[in-house]
Amino acid sequence: MVTVQQLKNELTKDLELFRNDGTEYRQETAELSLKVLGNVHTLTPFMDRARTFKVVSNELKEADTERKKDVAKMLNVTYVQMNTRQNYSSDFKRKLSQRKRQRGKITLELTK
């Protein structure tokens, strides 16, 4: 099960990524996500986007609806992804690791 601290760490990583290579809007969304997370004590609402939106709406009363939707989406998607990763079986993790090693480095090529 994902803890509040683990989710906070993941959102902090996202925020740093957006500060280095992201738009101001994404940075603010990540900051607001951390603000909302700081005021909750359970992650149960983050399993569902609609419930997440209700929590975000209660915490960010001054934000517009689109911003609330974006913050709710960030919290919901990050939580669900982390929860899914934690629930991978050891066999699946081993196979995934093996596939990554065999795949090799991925590079992008400029085409005209």
N, C-alpha and C positions, 0 to 999 in steps of 0.2 A: 504494500500500500504506500502510496506517495505521501510524504509528510509536507507540512506547511513550509518547513525550512528547505526541503528539496525543491519545491515549486518556486520558492523565492530565489534560490540559487540559479535555477534555470531561467527565470525571468530577468535576473540581473545579468546573466550572460547575454541574453537577447538584447537588453538595453545597451550593453557595451558594444555589441555588434552594430546596432543601429547608430550609435554615436560615431563610430568609425566609418560606417558605410551605409547610411540610411537617411531617409528623409526626416525632417523635423517632426512631421506628423506621426511617423512610426515611433520616434523617440518619445514623444509625449504620450502616445498610447501605452508604451512599455512602462513609463513612469507612473501613469495612472493605474495600470495593472498592479504594480507593486504597492501603490497607495491603498487600493482596494484590498489586496491580500493582507496588508498590515492590520486591517480592521476586522478580519474574520478569524474564527478559531477552528473552523471545520471546513474541509474541502468537499464535502458531500454535494453542495449545490453545483460545483464545477463539473460534475458528471453530465449535466444537461444544460444546453445552451439557454433555454428559456429561464431556468432557475438561476443560471449565472447572470443573465440580464437583469433579473429582479434584484439580485444582490448588488450589482453594479449601479443600478438606478437608485437604490437606497443610499449608497455611499457617495455617488457623484451627482447630486441633485442639480448642480449648476451646469453640467455638461449637456451638450445637445444630443439628440437621440442617436445620430450616426456615430458619434464618438462613443457613446455607451455601448452600442452594438459592437464596435471594433474592440473595445476593452473586454467585453464579454466573450467575444470570439477568441481573443488572444488567451484569456484565462482558460476557457474551455478546451481549446485545441491543445495547448501546452499540457494541461493536466491529463487529458485523454491519451496523448502520445506517450507521456511519461508512464502512466499507468499500464498502457499496453506493453511498453518495453520491459517493465518490471515483471510482467506476467508471462514473458516468453519462456518456453521450456528450455532446459539446458541443451537438449538435442537440437532444437531450432537455433539457439544461439551459436552452437558449434557449426552447424551447416551454414549459417549466415556468415560467420567469420571465415570459413573456408571459401565461400563464394567471393568474398571481398578480396582475399589474397590472390585467388586465381584470376580475378577480373583485371588486375593491373591498374596502372595509373590512367585516369581519364583526363584527356586534354581537349581543349576547344581549338578549332581551326577557323581562321578567317576565310570566308568564301566571298566571291564577287559574282 
